[in-house]
Amino acid sequence: MELVIQKNALAALSKVRPKAARAIRNRLKSIAADPFAKHTNVERLKGVKDGFRLRHGSLRVLYRLDRNAGRMIVEVVATRGEAYRIR
């Protein structure tokens, strides 16, 4: 699947420490390569069709899969307290 990071998520990712941002990007790339496999620290979001959450320390990355277009769209990168309020 193609990995698409929305503008607001990209801006939030640029404010994260470089080492953590690199780790998050690598995890997202590996998930996009096989999105339907079992990945650690990834959970399905309740109430969001094809929505998932990646946990990396205190950060949460919320993304959804667009099966028709073959895209994995990263929508939110935020701390635990903020991530679910933004959505």
C-alpha positions in Angstrom: 0.0 0.0 0.0 1.0 3.6 -0.6 1.9 5.5 2.6 0.3 9.0 2.6 1.0 11.3 5.6 -1.4 14.3 5.8 0.0 17.8 6.2 -1.0 18.2 9.8 0.4 14.8 10.8 3.7 15.7 8.9 4.0 18.9 10.8 3.4 17.2 14.1 6.0 14.5 13.2 8.5 17.2 12.5 8.2 18.5 16.0 9.0 15.1 17.5 12.6 14.2 18.5 14.5 13.0 15.3 15.2 9.5 16.7 11.5 9.0 17.6 10.3 10.4 14.2 12.7 8.1 12.3 11.4 5.1 14.3 7.7 6.1 13.7 8.4 6.5 9.9 10.1 3.1 9.7 7.2 1.5 11.6 4.7 3.1 9.3 6.6 1.9 6.2 6.7 -1.7 7.5 2.9 -1.5 8.3 2.1 -0.1 4.9 4.1 -3.0 3.3 1.7 -5.5 4.9 -1.2 -3.7 6.6 -3.3 -6.7 7.3 -0.6 -8.7 9.2 -0.4 -8.6 13.0 1.8 -5.7 14.1 2.9 -5.0 17.7 1.5 -1.8 19.3 -1.2 -1.5 16.6 -4.9 -1.6 17.6 -8.1 -1.2 15.6 -10.0 2.0 16.4 -13.6 1.5 17.6 -16.2 3.4 15.6 -13.8 4.2 12.7 -14.1 2.1 9.6 -10.6 0.7 8.8 -9.1 3.0 11.4 -6.0 2.0 13.4 -3.7 3.3 16.1 0.0 2.9 16.4 1.5 3.5 19.9 5.1 4.7 20.2 5.9 5.6 23.7 3.6 8.5 24.7 2.8 9.3 21.1 -0.2 7.9 19.1 -0.3 7.7 15.3 -3.9 7.4 14.0 -4.3 6.1 10.5 -6.9 4.6 8.2 -6.7 2.2 5.3 -8.4 3.1 2.0 -8.7 -0.3 0.5 -10.1 0.9 -2.8 -7.3 3.3 -3.5 -4.6 1.1 -1.9 -3.5 3.8 0.5 -2.6 4.0 4.2 -3.4 7.5 5.3 -1.8 8.9 8.4 -4.2 11.5 9.9 -2.9 12.3 13.4 0.4 12.3 15.3 -0.1 13.5 18.8 0.5 12.6 22.5 -1.9 10.2 24.1 -4.0 12.9 25.8 -4.5 14.9 22.6 -4.7 12.2 19.8 -8.2 11.0 20.5 -9.6 14.6 21.1 -8.4 15.7 17.6 -10.3 13.0 15.8 
